[in-house]
Amino acid sequence: MASSDAVLHAEDAQVVDALDEMSRLLNTGLDRRSIELILALCEAGVNADALAAAINEIREQASAAPAGHPGAAARSGRER
């Protein structure tokens, strides 16, 4: 059973690698950890369209946050 778990883990890593590369090519601004979390949510049954809408809304709110607002720190970290 351990070998099949290792194969599944390797396949998961390959999927995340491919998604990470596509994300960079498309300049989505998503880091690898975000991609892993989004993938896990989709695999758990979360609607991908609703998830994308939520991510876009969070980004819009973060970009509209005043400079002294806690969201501004998160925004500056995302723009690196």
Phi, psi and omega in degrees: 000326181297323180292322178292326175296320179295321178295315178298319179296318179296319178295319177299317180297321179294320178297313180295320177302314180295316179294322178296316179297315178298320180299318178294316180298324181271358178054051182282338183083006179271131175273173184300319181296319177298318179298317179299317180293317179297316179299316180298319178296317178296319178294334179277359175104004178292136179295124184297321179295318179294321179296315178299318179297319179295317179297315179297320179295317178298318179297317179298316180295321180293321181287337179272353183292139176299158185304324182275355183284144180306331178295337180294324178294319178294322180295317182293329177289329181286333187277359181297000000 
